[in-house]
Structure formats: structure tokens, C-alpha cells
Amino acid sequence: MKLRQNKGKGIKRMREDKRIRLYLDVCCLSRPFDDQSQDKVRLETEAIIGILQRCENIEWELVGSDIIKLEIEKNQDYVKKQKVLLLYKGIAEEIKYNAQIRIRAAQLRENGAKLLDSLHLASAEYAEVDVFLTTDARLLKFAVRSDLRIRIENPVNYYMEVLVNEQFGD
């Protein structure tokens, strides 16, 4: 991985490959194992499965974090936890908690983010992901009114955008 100067923002990693880097929060990773009786849950599950398949096919890159593992481990449902951990094994890179993440998470909490959400967002920003995906409507609303350094989307909206762009061109 090469480094380059990013005007006014210090050193930024310049990726040698152009794969899209995605951070899926635990809501997304758990969605395929949720009750599928609601239309919204089924649509999100289908989008997440499509996204994970592209990561598995090395078209896109799935970025994880210590925070994701911590949240998964807190799940009391042993079977669901094991299934989610299996999905998590598909990550290409795992971001370790550090002082920069702690400081940014504190800033996000001051703006109204919940603790784990702030840690996920700070980890994703630190990793310089292209898109942060979540099924959490509250977190999506927070993103609209916040100064995030990354794009945050619902997986259905993001995946549909990708499919349309592929069909009709960028």
C-alpha cells in the first residue's frame, strides 16, 4: 500500500487496487439470521448476501474491526453468534482499536452517537472505507446530520445503486 500527501489532511493511504472497501456493522452481519417474515428484513438480507458474495469473489473488500468482534461476542444467542462469526471471517482487513479511534468516537458521541455506533463509525473512518453499511435507521438519521468522513448507507439502497450503475453505466 502506498502513501500520498492528502492536501490539508496529512498522509492518506493510496490503494494499489481499486476495490471498493466496505464496513458492515453487526446489524448487517446479523440480518441474514433475523426473522425473515418482514419485507424490509428480507430485502436487506438479499442485498447483504449479494454484497458479501462480491466480497468473497474479491470484487470488493470487507473491512472489520475489534469493535465488530466485541459486539458479536456480546450476543447471547450462541447459534446466531457462531453464524455471524462465520460471516465475519470473510474480512480482508481488521482495524485494531487505537487512540485515534477513541478520540474520534468521543467526538461522535458528543454529537449524539451511541457508544458502539461511534466506535464503528470511527473505525470505518480510520480504515478509510468507501461505504459504511447499516440497517439501523437511527444510525442512518444520525449520519444525515453529522459531519462524517465516510459515506453511510442502507445495504438495499447501496446495492440497488450499484446494480443500476452496472446496467446503465456510471
N, C-alpha and C positions, 0 to 999 in steps of 0.2 A: 504494500500500500504506500503510495507516495503522499507527501505533504506539500501543501502550497499555501502561500500567504493569502488570506481572505481579507480584503480591504476593510480595515476598521474592526475586524473581529478576530484577529490573531491567526493562528495556524489552523487550517482545516484539512481534514483528510480528503484526498482526491482518489477515488476508487479507480482501479485499473479496469475493472469490468463495469458495465452499465446496468447491472441487475438492480431491480427495484428492491429496496430494503424495507421490510415491514416489521412492525411490532404489534402483535396481537395480545391484548390484555387477557386476563384469566376469564373474563366474561365470554370472550370469543372462543378461547380454547375449550371452555366447558359447554358451549352452546350445542354441539352435536350430541351431547349426552343429557340434555334437558328434555322435558316433556314436549313432544313434537305435536301436540294437539292444537296449538295456536298457529295461525298462518304466519305471523311475524317470526316466530321461532323457527318454523320450517324453512322460510325464505333465507333467514340469516344462516341457518345450518348449511343449506345448499351453497350459499356464497362462500362460507368459510371452508367448506370441503373443496370447492374449486380453487380457492386461494392456496390452501395447503398442498393441493396437487401440483400447482405451479411451483411452489417452493420445493417440493420433493423432486420435481423434474429439473430443478436448478435453473428455472427461468427467473425466479425471484428468490430473495434471500430473507429468511426468517430470523429475526434478532430476538434474543431472550435476555433475561436479567435475573440476578439474585432475587429481586423483588417478586418476579413471577413464581419462581420456585418456592419462596416463602409463602406466598398466598395459596398456591396449590397444596402445600403441605398442611395448611390450616384446615383443609376440607375434611369434615368428619365422616363423609361417605367414602369408605375405603375403596369400593369398586370404582366409583366415579373418579376418585383421586388417581388411581392407577391408570385409568384410561386417559385422563388428561396428561399425566406424566409421560405416557407413551407418545402422545402428540407433541409434547414439548421436546422430546428427543430429536425432533426434526430441525432444531435450530442450527444455524450456521455460525452464530457468534453469541456468546453470553456476556453481558455487561455486568461488571462487578460494582457493587455499591462503593462509592468513594465520596470524598469531601465535596467535590463539585456537584454531585447529585444531591447530597444532603442540603447544600446551600440553595440550589435551585428549587428543590422540593419545599423548603421553608418559604421561599418567595411565593410559590404557587399556593401553599396553604394560607398565607396571608391574604391572598386574593379569593379564597373560598373553596379551594380544592380539599377533598378529604385526604387523609394521610396516605393510604395506599395509592389512590389516584395520582397524588402529587409525586410519589416515588416512581410510579410507572412513567408518567409524563417526563419527569426529569431524566430518567434512564434512557428513554427514547430520544430525547433531545441530545443527550450526551453521545449517544450512538449515531446521531445524525441520520436517523431513519428518514425515508421518504414519506411514509404514511404510518400513522398510529391508528389501529382499528379497534373499535369497541362497539358493543351492543348496548352500552349503558347510556340511556337517553339523558340522564342528569349530567354525565360527564361530557356528552356532546354539547349540551347547552352551556356548560362552563367554558368549553373551548371557544364558542362563538364570542363570548365577552372577555376573553383573555388574550394576552399577548404571548401566544405560544410560538416556538421556533420551528414547529413541525406541523404538518397537515394531519388533522384528525377526522375520521370518517366512520360511518356505519359500514360494515362489510358489504351489505347489499348495494348501497349507493356506489361504493367504490368499485365493486366487481362489475356492476352494470356499466359504469363509465368505461372501464377497461374493455368490456365486450363490444360496446358501441364504437369506441375508438378503433378497435381491431377490424371491425366490419366496415366502417366508413372512413377510416384513416384519421390520423391525428389532425 
